[in-house]
């Protein structure tokens, strides 16, 4: 499998993992008040950024191990 195809697969897998992680983490750690404030928005952005970065790393590891050889 060539590098461009691996990158596409990594992107797709990372998006799926990010969606799952983001929804789980956001629902667990953020209680959405009636009126959101800057703190709520900042916390959500930080958590979603961290889950996106984590999912990209995890997807890269999984794809490279799966398509080794």
PDB file of N, CA, C and O in Angstrom:
ATOM      1  N   UNK A   1       0.850  -1.164   0.000  1.00  0.00           N
ATOM      2  CA  UNK A   1       0.000   0.000   0.000  1.00  0.00           C
ATOM      3  C   UNK A   1       0.902   1.235   0.000  1.00  0.00           C
ATOM      4  O   UNK A   1       1.853   1.318   0.777  1.00  0.00           O
ATOM      5  N   UNK A   2       0.598   2.184  -0.870  1.00  0.00           N
ATOM      6  CA  UNK A   2       1.452   3.364  -0.965  1.00  0.00           C
ATOM      7  C   UNK A   2       1.127   4.373   0.151  1.00  0.00           C
ATOM      8  O   UNK A   2       0.126   4.240   0.855  1.00  0.00           O
ATOM      9  N   UNK A   3       1.992   5.377   0.292  1.00  0.00           N
ATOM     10  CA  UNK A   3       1.876   6.324   1.393  1.00  0.00           C
ATOM     11  C   UNK A   3       0.617   7.182   1.330  1.00  0.00           C
ATOM     12  O   UNK A   3       0.033   7.493   2.368  1.00  0.00           O
ATOM     13  N   UNK A   4       0.193   7.567   0.134  1.00  0.00           N
ATOM     14  CA  UNK A   4      -1.007   8.406   0.039  1.00  0.00           C
ATOM     15  C   UNK A   4      -2.261   7.643   0.465  1.00  0.00           C
ATOM     16  O   UNK A   4      -3.159   8.216   1.082  1.00  0.00           O
ATOM     17  N   UNK A   5      -2.323   6.368   0.140  1.00  0.00           N
ATOM     18  CA  UNK A   5      -3.458   5.552   0.562  1.00  0.00           C
ATOM     19  C   UNK A   5      -3.438   5.355   2.075  1.00  0.00           C
ATOM     20  O   UNK A   5      -4.483   5.411   2.724  1.00  0.00           O
ATOM     21  N   UNK A   6      -2.254   5.126   2.637  1.00  0.00           N
ATOM     22  CA  UNK A   6      -2.139   5.004   4.092  1.00  0.00           C
ATOM     23  C   UNK A   6      -2.609   6.284   4.780  1.00  0.00           C
ATOM     24  O   UNK A   6      -3.298   6.223   5.798  1.00  0.00           O
ATOM     25  N   UNK A   7      -2.244   7.429   4.237  1.00  0.00           N
ATOM     26  CA  UNK A   7      -2.659   8.704   4.830  1.00  0.00           C
ATOM     27  C   UNK A   7      -4.173   8.857   4.792  1.00  0.00           C
ATOM     28  O   UNK A   7      -4.768   9.349   5.751  1.00  0.00           O
ATOM     29  N   UNK A   8      -4.794   8.448   3.714  1.00  0.00           N
ATOM     30  CA  UNK A   8      -6.254   8.513   3.619  1.00  0.00           C
ATOM     31  C   UNK A   8      -6.912   7.606   4.649  1.00  0.00           C
ATOM     32  O   UNK A   8      -7.876   7.998   5.307  1.00  0.00           O
ATOM     33  N   UNK A   9      -6.387   6.392   4.783  1.00  0.00           N
ATOM     34  CA  UNK A   9      -6.936   5.451   5.756  1.00  0.00           C
ATOM     35  C   UNK A   9      -6.738   5.988   7.170  1.00  0.00           C
ATOM     36  O   UNK A   9      -7.643   5.893   8.000  1.00  0.00           O
ATOM     37  N   UNK A  10      -5.567   6.548   7.451  1.00  0.00           N
ATOM     38  CA  UNK A  10      -5.301   7.138   8.766  1.00  0.00           C
ATOM     39  C   UNK A  10      -6.294   8.257   9.054  1.00  0.00           C
ATOM     40  O   UNK A  10      -6.820   8.350  10.163  1.00  0.00           O
ATOM     41  N   UNK A  11      -6.550   9.096   8.077  1.00  0.00           N
ATOM     42  CA  UNK A  11      -7.489  10.205   8.255  1.00  0.00           C
ATOM     43  C   UNK A  11      -8.893   9.700   8.558  1.00  0.00           C
ATOM     44  O   UNK A  11      -9.566  10.233   9.440  1.00  0.00           O
ATOM     45  N   UNK A  12      -9.336   8.686   7.840  1.00  0.00           N
ATOM     46  CA  UNK A  12     -10.679   8.140   8.043  1.00  0.00           C
ATOM     47  C   UNK A  12     -10.791   7.466   9.406  1.00  0.00           C
ATOM     48  O   UNK A  12     -11.760   7.685  10.133  1.00  0.00           O
ATOM     49  N   UNK A  13      -9.803   6.648   9.749  1.00  0.00           N
ATOM     50  CA  UNK A  13      -9.822   5.962  11.041  1.00  0.00           C
ATOM     51  C   UNK A  13      -9.727   6.978  12.179  1.00  0.00           C
ATOM     52  O   UNK A  13     -10.426   6.847  13.183  1.00  0.00           O
ATOM     53  N   UNK A  14      -8.874   7.983  12.031  1.00  0.00           N
ATOM     54  CA  UNK A  14      -8.724   9.014  13.063  1.00  0.00           C
ATOM     55  C   UNK A  14     -10.023   9.785  13.266  1.00  0.00           C
ATOM     56  O   UNK A  14     -10.370  10.126  14.397  1.00  0.00           O
ATOM     57  N   UNK A  15     -10.735  10.060  12.196  1.00  0.00           N
ATOM     58  CA  UNK A  15     -12.013  10.770  12.318  1.00  0.00           C
ATOM     59  C   UNK A  15     -13.021   9.946  13.116  1.00  0.00           C
ATOM     60  O   UNK A  15     -13.742  10.484  13.956  1.00  0.00           O
ATOM     61  N   UNK A  16     -13.068   8.668  12.855  1.00  0.00           N
ATOM     62  CA  UNK A  16     -13.976   7.794  13.607  1.00  0.00           C
ATOM     63  C   UNK A  16     -13.613   7.703  15.072  1.00  0.00           C
ATOM     64  O   UNK A  16     -14.478   7.800  15.943  1.00  0.00           O
ATOM     65  N   UNK A  17     -12.325   7.516  15.344  1.00  0.00           N
ATOM     66  CA  UNK A  17     -11.869   7.443  16.734  1.00  0.00           C
ATOM     67  C   UNK A  17     -12.112   8.777  17.436  1.00  0.00           C
ATOM     68  O   UNK A  17     -12.564   8.802  18.581  1.00  0.00           O
ATOM     69  N   UNK A  18     -11.817   9.883  16.758  1.00  0.00           N
ATOM     70  CA  UNK A  18     -12.011  11.216  17.353  1.00  0.00           C
ATOM     71  C   UNK A  18     -13.477  11.442  17.692  1.00  0.00           C
ATOM     72  O   UNK A  18     -13.793  11.989  18.748  1.00  0.00           O
ATOM     73  N   UNK A  19     -14.365  11.029  16.813  1.00  0.00           N
ATOM     74  CA  UNK A  19     -15.799  11.197  17.071  1.00  0.00           C
ATOM     75  C   UNK A  19     -16.205  10.449  18.339  1.00  0.00           C
ATOM     76  O   UNK A  19     -16.885  10.999  19.205  1.00  0.00           O
ATOM     77  N   UNK A  20     -15.785   9.204  18.437  1.00  0.00           N
ATOM     78  CA  UNK A  20     -16.145   8.397  19.603  1.00  0.00           C
ATOM     79  C   UNK A  20     -15.533   8.958  20.885  1.00  0.00           C
ATOM     80  O   UNK A  20     -16.229   9.132  21.885  1.00  0.00           O
ATOM     81  N   UNK A  21     -14.235   9.239  20.853  1.00  0.00           N
ATOM     82  CA  UNK A  21     -13.562   9.777  22.040  1.00  0.00           C
ATOM     83  C   UNK A  21     -14.128  11.131  22.443  1.00  0.00           C
ATOM     84  O   UNK A  21     -14.367  11.390  23.622  1.00  0.00           O
ATOM     85  N   UNK A  22     -14.335  11.976  21.469  1.00  0.00           N
ATOM     86  CA  UNK A  22     -14.823  13.324  21.753  1.00  0.00           C
ATOM     87  C   UNK A  22     -16.189  13.289  22.411  1.00  0.00           C
ATOM     88  O   UNK A  22     -16.427  14.002  23.386  1.00  0.00           O
ATOM     89  N   UNK A  23     -17.079  12.476  21.894  1.00  0.00           N
ATOM     90  CA  UNK A  23     -18.421  12.421  22.487  1.00  0.00           C
ATOM     91  C   UNK A  23     -18.374  11.821  23.886  1.00  0.00           C
ATOM     92  O   UNK A  23     -19.084  12.288  24.778  1.00  0.00           O
ATOM     93  N   UNK A  24     -17.554  10.801  24.095  1.00  0.00           N
ATOM     94  CA  UNK A  24     -17.451  10.192  25.418  1.00  0.00           C
ATOM     95  C   UNK A  24     -16.837  11.158  26.426  1.00  0.00           C
ATOM     96  O   UNK A  24     -17.358  11.323  27.529  1.00  0.00           O
ATOM     97  N   UNK A  25     -15.743  11.788  26.052  1.00  0.00           N
ATOM     98  CA  UNK A  25     -15.043  12.688  26.974  1.00  0.00           C
ATOM     99  C   UNK A  25     -15.856  13.942  27.243  1.00  0.00           C
ATOM    100  O   UNK A  25     -15.964  14.379  28.389  1.00  0.00           O
ATOM    101  N   UNK A  26     -16.422  14.517  26.207  1.00  0.00           N
ATOM    102  CA  UNK A  26     -17.200  15.750  26.377  1.00  0.00           C
ATOM    103  C   UNK A  26     -18.421  15.497  27.253  1.00  0.00           C
ATOM    104  O   UNK A  26     -18.713  16.293  28.145  1.00  0.00           O
ATOM    105  N   UNK A  27     -19.130  14.411  27.016  1.00  0.00           N
ATOM    106  CA  UNK A  27     -20.308  14.111  27.821  1.00  0.00           C
ATOM    107  C   UNK A  27     -19.954  13.800  29.270  1.00  0.00           C
ATOM    108  O   UNK A  27     -20.744  14.063  30.177  1.00  0.00           O
ATOM    109  N   UNK A  28     -18.786  13.251  29.480  1.00  0.00           N
ATOM    110  CA  UNK A  28     -18.391  12.873  30.839  1.00  0.00           C
ATOM    111  C   UNK A  28     -17.877  14.061  31.654  1.00  0.00           C
ATOM    112  O   UNK A  28     -18.172  14.164  32.845  1.00  0.00           O
ATOM    113  N   UNK A  29     -17.118  14.955  31.029  1.00  0.00           N
ATOM    114  CA  UNK A  29     -16.446  16.004  31.775  1.00  0.00           C
ATOM    115  C   UNK A  29     -17.082  17.386  31.679  1.00  0.00           C
ATOM    116  O   UNK A  29     -16.694  18.295  32.413  1.00  0.00           O
ATOM    117  N   UNK A  30     -18.044  17.556  30.791  1.00  0.00           N
ATOM    118  CA  UNK A  30     -18.650  18.874  30.638  1.00  0.00           C
ATOM    119  C   UNK A  30     -20.135  18.783  30.942  1.00  0.00           C
ATOM    120  O   UNK A  30     -20.878  18.058  30.280  1.00  0.00           O
ATOM    121  N   UNK A  31     -20.558  19.537  31.965  1.00  0.00           N
ATOM    122  CA  UNK A  31     -21.976  19.704  32.242  1.00  0.00           C
ATOM    123  C   UNK A  31     -22.392  20.993  31.556  1.00  0.00           C
ATOM    124  O   UNK A  31     -21.948  22.077  31.934  1.00  0.00           O
ATOM    125  N   UNK A  32     -23.232  20.875  30.562  1.00  0.00           N
ATOM    126  CA  UNK A  32     -23.607  22.044  29.780  1.00  0.00           C
ATOM    127  C   UNK A  32     -24.670  22.843  30.543  1.00  0.00           C
ATOM    128  O   UNK A  32     -25.798  22.382  30.715  1.00  0.00           O
ATOM    129  N   UNK A  33     -24.299  24.040  30.997  1.00  0.00           N
ATOM    130  CA  UNK A  33     -25.273  24.878  31.714  1.00  0.00           C
ATOM    131  C   UNK A  33     -26.242  25.537  30.727  1.00  0.00           C
ATOM    132  O   UNK A  33     -26.074  25.445  29.511  1.00  0.00           O
ATOM    133  N   UNK A  34     -27.259  26.202  31.283  1.00  0.00           N
ATOM    134  CA  UNK A  34     -28.222  26.882  30.407  1.00  0.00           C
ATOM    135  C   UNK A  34     -27.539  27.962  29.585  1.00  0.00           C
ATOM    136  O   UNK A  34     -27.800  28.107  28.391  1.00  0.00           O
ATOM    137  N   UNK A  35     -26.664  28.715  30.231  1.00  0.00           N
ATOM    138  CA  UNK A  35     -25.909  29.739  29.502  1.00  0.00           C
ATOM    139  C   UNK A  35     -24.431  29.390  29.584  1.00  0.00           C
ATOM    140  O   UNK A  35     -23.821  29.401  30.653  1.00  0.00           O
ATOM    141  N   UNK A  36     -23.885  29.083  28.427  1.00  0.00           N
ATOM    142  CA  UNK A  36     -22.469  28.708  28.367  1.00  0.00           C
ATOM    143  C   UNK A  36     -21.608  29.954  28.484  1.00  0.00           C
ATOM    144  O   UNK A  36     -21.967  31.038  28.023  1.00  0.00           O
ATOM    145  N   UNK A  37     -20.481  29.765  29.104  1.00  0.00           N
ATOM    146  CA  UNK A  37     -19.542  30.863  29.224  1.00  0.00           C
ATOM    147  C   UNK A  37     -18.248  30.549  28.497  1.00  0.00           C
ATOM    148  O   UNK A  37     -18.101  29.493  27.882  1.00  0.00           O
ATOM    149  N   UNK A  38     -17.324  31.474  28.579  1.00  0.00           N
ATOM    150  CA  UNK A  38     -16.025  31.307  27.941  1.00  0.00           C
ATOM    151  C   UNK A  38     -15.293  30.089  28.497  1.00  0.00           C
ATOM    152  O   UNK A  38     -14.637  29.364  27.749  1.00  0.00           O
ATOM    153  N   UNK A  39     -15.401  29.864  29.794  1.00  0.00           N
ATOM    154  CA  UNK A  39     -14.743  28.718  30.426  1.00  0.00           C
ATOM    155  C   UNK A  39     -15.258  27.403  29.837  1.00  0.00           C
ATOM    156  O   UNK A  39     -14.475  26.495  29.560  1.00  0.00           O
ATOM    157  N   UNK A  40     -16.562  27.305  29.647  1.00  0.00           N
ATOM    158  CA  UNK A  40     -17.149  26.085  29.076  1.00  0.00           C
ATOM    159  C   UNK A  40     -16.662  25.860  27.645  1.00  0.00           C
ATOM    160  O   UNK A  40     -16.330  24.738  27.261  1.00  0.00           O
ATOM    161  N   UNK A  41     -16.624  26.935  26.867  1.00  0.00           N
ATOM    162  CA  UNK A  41     -16.165  26.829  25.477  1.00  0.00           C
ATOM    163  C   UNK A  41     -14.686  26.450  25.412  1.00  0.00           C
ATOM    164  O   UNK A  41     -14.285  25.629  24.588  1.00  0.00           O
ATOM    165  N   UNK A  42     -13.884  27.053  26.283  1.00  0.00           N
ATOM    166  CA  UNK A  42     -12.451  26.756  26.302  1.00  0.00           C
ATOM    167  C   UNK A  42     -12.203  25.308  26.718  1.00  0.00           C
ATOM    168  O   UNK A  42     -11.371  24.629  26.117  1.00  0.00           O
ATOM    169  N   UNK A  43     -12.909  24.832  27.731  1.00  0.00           N
ATOM    170  CA  UNK A  43     -12.746  23.452  28.182  1.00  0.00           C
ATOM    171  C   UNK A  43     -13.139  22.468  27.086  1.00  0.00           C
ATOM    172  O   UNK A  43     -12.450  21.472  26.861  1.00  0.00           O
ATOM    173  N   UNK A  44     -14.238  22.748  26.413  1.00  0.00           N
ATOM    174  CA  UNK A  44     -14.671  21.876  25.324  1.00  0.00           C
ATOM    175  C   UNK A  44     -13.649  21.858  24.190  1.00  0.00           C
ATOM    176  O   UNK A  44     -13.358  20.798  23.637  1.00  0.00           O
ATOM    177  N   UNK A  45     -13.108  23.015  23.841  1.00  0.00           N
ATOM    178  CA  UNK A  45     -12.111  23.087  22.764  1.00  0.00           C
ATOM    179  C   UNK A  45     -10.850  22.319  23.133  1.00  0.00           C
ATOM    180  O   UNK A  45     -10.289  21.607  22.300  1.00  0.00           O
ATOM    181  N   UNK A  46     -10.402  22.460  24.375  1.00  0.00           N
ATOM    182  CA  UNK A  46      -9.192  21.757  24.820  1.00  0.00           C
ATOM    183  C   UNK A  46      -9.417  20.246  24.801  1.00  0.00           C
ATOM    184  O   UNK A  46      -8.567  19.494  24.325  1.00  0.00           O
ATOM    185  N   UNK A  47     -10.550  19.810  25.314  1.00  0.00           N
ATOM    186  CA  UNK A  47     -10.836  18.371  25.331  1.00  0.00           C
ATOM    187  C   UNK A  47     -10.964  17.802  23.926  1.00  0.00           C
ATOM    188  O   UNK A  47     -10.454  16.718  23.647  1.00  0.00           O
ATOM    189  N   UNK A  48     -11.639  18.523  23.045  1.00  0.00           N
ATOM    190  CA  UNK A  48     -11.792  18.032  21.674  1.00  0.00           C
ATOM    191  C   UNK A  48     -10.463  18.042  20.929  1.00  0.00           C
ATOM    192  O   UNK A  48     -10.197  17.145  20.129  1.00  0.00           O
ATOM    193  N   UNK A  49      -9.629  19.044  21.181  1.00  0.00           N
ATOM    194  CA  UNK A  49      -8.304  19.074  20.561  1.00  0.00           C
ATOM    195  C   UNK A  49      -7.446  17.915  21.019  1.00  0.00           C
ATOM    196  O   UNK A  49      -6.750  17.294  20.216  1.00  0.00           O
ATOM    197  N   UNK A  50      -7.495  17.622  22.317  1.00  0.00           N
ATOM    198  CA  UNK A  50      -6.713  16.507  22.861  1.00  0.00           C
ATOM    199  C   UNK A  50      -7.201  15.168  22.310  1.00  0.00           C
ATOM    200  O   UNK A  50      -6.391  14.296  21.997  1.00  0.00           O
ATOM    201  N   UNK A  51      -8.512  15.001  22.192  1.00  0.00           N
ATOM    202  CA  UNK A  51      -9.017  13.733  21.652  1.00  0.00           C
ATOM    203  C   UNK A  51      -8.700  13.601  20.168  1.00  0.00           C
ATOM    204  O   UNK A  51      -8.447  12.496  19.687  1.00  0.00           O
ATOM    205  N   UNK A  52      -8.710  14.713  19.440  1.00  0.00           N
ATOM    206  CA  UNK A  52      -8.360  14.663  18.015  1.00  0.00           C
ATOM    207  C   UNK A  52      -6.899  14.279  17.832  1.00  0.00           C
ATOM    208  O   UNK A  52      -6.575  13.444  16.987  1.00  0.00           O
ATOM    209  N   UNK A  53      -6.016  14.884  18.619  1.00  0.00           N
ATOM    210  CA  UNK A  53      -4.591  14.548  18.533  1.00  0.00           C
ATOM    211  C   UNK A  53      -4.357  13.089  18.918  1.00  0.00           C
ATOM    212  O   UNK A  53      -3.608  12.379  18.247  1.00  0.00           O
ATOM    213  N   UNK A  54      -4.991  12.647  19.988  1.00  0.00           N
ATOM    214  CA  UNK A  54      -4.837  11.265  20.437  1.00  0.00           C
ATOM    215  C   UNK A  54      -5.349  10.279  19.392  1.00  0.00           C
ATOM    216  O   UNK A  54      -4.726   9.247  19.146  1.00  0.00           O
ATOM    217  N   UNK A  55      -6.471  10.598  18.788  1.00  0.00           N
ATOM    218  CA  UNK A  55      -7.038   9.676  17.795  1.00  0.00           C
ATOM    219  C   UNK A  55      -6.175   9.594  16.545  1.00  0.00           C
ATOM    220  O   UNK A  55      -6.076   8.530  15.933  1.00  0.00           O
ATOM    221  N   UNK A  56      -5.550  10.698  16.158  1.00  0.00           N
ATOM    222  CA  UNK A  56      -4.669  10.675  14.987  1.00  0.00           C
ATOM    223  C   UNK A  56      -3.440   9.810  15.260  1.00  0.00           C
ATOM    224  O   UNK A  56      -3.014   9.035  14.404  1.00  0.00           O
ATOM    225  N   UNK A  57      -2.883   9.947  16.441  1.00  0.00           N
ATOM    226  CA  UNK A  57      -1.725   9.122  16.808  1.00  0.00           C
ATOM    227  C   UNK A  57      -2.118   7.650  16.853  1.00  0.00           C
ATOM    228  O   UNK A  57      -1.410   6.800  16.315  1.00  0.00           O
ATOM    229  N   UNK A  58      -3.242   7.348  17.492  1.00  0.00           N
ATOM    230  CA  UNK A  58      -3.702   5.959  17.586  1.00  0.00           C
ATOM    231  C   UNK A  58      -4.003   5.371  16.212  1.00  0.00           C
ATOM    232  O   UNK A  58      -3.638   4.229  15.932  1.00  0.00           O
ATOM    233  N   UNK A  59      -4.665   6.141  15.359  1.00  0.00           N
ATOM    234  CA  UNK A  59      -4.978   5.664  14.007  1.00  0.00           C
ATOM    235  C   UNK A  59      -3.714   5.404  13.214  1.00  0.00           C
ATOM    236  O   UNK A  59      -3.631   4.417  12.483  1.00  0.00           O
ATOM    237  N   UNK A  60      -2.734   6.274  13.348  1.00  0.00           N
ATOM    238  CA  UNK A  60      -1.474   6.089  12.641  1.00  0.00           C
ATOM    239  C   UNK A  60      -0.781   4.803  13.077  1.00  0.00           C
ATOM    240  O   UNK A  60      -0.284   4.043  12.245  1.00  0.00           O
ATOM    241  N   UNK A  61      -0.752   4.567  14.366  1.00  0.00           N
ATOM    242  CA  UNK A  61      -0.131   3.337  14.886  1.00  0.00           C
ATOM    243  C   UNK A  61      -0.876   2.108  14.375  1.00  0.00           C
ATOM    244  O   UNK A  61      -0.258   1.146  13.919  1.00  0.00           O
ATOM    245  N   UNK A  62      -2.211   2.141  14.453  1.00  0.00           N
ATOM    246  CA  UNK A  62      -2.995   0.992  14.011  1.00  0.00           C
ATOM    247  C   UNK A  62      -2.833   0.696  12.530  1.00  0.00           C
ATOM    248  O   UNK A  62      -2.656  -0.460  12.144  1.00  0.00           O
ATOM    249  N   UNK A  63      -2.891   1.721  11.704  1.00  0.00           N
ATOM    250  CA  UNK A  63      -2.779   1.533  10.255  1.00  0.00           C
ATOM    251  C   UNK A  63      -1.383   1.042   9.886  1.00  0.00           C
ATOM    252  O   UNK A  63      -1.242   0.139   9.060  1.00  0.00           O
ATOM    253  N   UNK A  64      -0.373   1.614  10.476  1.00  0.00           N
ATOM    254  CA  UNK A  64       1.004   1.185  10.149  1.00  0.00           C
ATOM    255  C   UNK A  64       1.246  -0.259  10.585  1.00  0.00           C
ATOM    256  O   UNK A  64       1.933  -1.000   9.881  1.00  0.00           O
ATOM    257  N   UNK A  65       0.701  -0.675  11.725  1.00  0.00           N
ATOM    258  CA  UNK A  65       0.859  -2.056  12.164  1.00  0.00           C
ATOM    259  C   UNK A  65       0.042  -3.015  11.303  1.00  0.00           C
ATOM    260  O   UNK A  65       0.489  -4.119  10.990  1.00  0.00           O
ATOM    261  N   UNK A  66      -1.165  -2.579  10.922  1.00  0.00           N
ATOM    262  CA  UNK A  66      -2.039  -3.438  10.141  1.00  0.00           C
ATOM    263  C   UNK A  66      -1.503  -3.658   8.733  1.00  0.00           C
ATOM    264  O   UNK A  66      -1.603  -4.759   8.192  1.00  0.00           O
ATOM    265  N   UNK A  67      -0.930  -2.607   8.136  1.00  0.00           N
ATOM    266  CA  UNK A  67      -0.444  -2.692   6.768  1.00  0.00           C
ATOM    267  C   UNK A  67       1.071  -2.825   6.696  1.00  0.00           C
ATOM    268  O   UNK A  67       1.682  -2.444   5.697  1.00  0.00           O
ATOM    269  N   UNK A  68       1.677  -3.359   7.742  1.00  0.00           N
ATOM    270  CA  UNK A  68       3.122  -3.581   7.752  1.00  0.00           C
ATOM    271  C   UNK A  68       3.467  -4.655   6.734  1.00  0.00           C
ATOM    272  O   UNK A  68       2.757  -5.647   6.566  1.00  0.00           O
ATOM    273  N   UNK A  69       4.565  -4.419   6.077  1.00  0.00           N
ATOM    274  CA  UNK A  69       5.024  -5.461   5.176  1.00  0.00           C
ATOM    275  C   UNK A  69       4.985  -5.144   3.789  1.00  0.00           C
ATOM    276  O   UNK A  69       5.357  -5.970   2.956  1.00  0.00           O
TER     277      UNK A  69
END
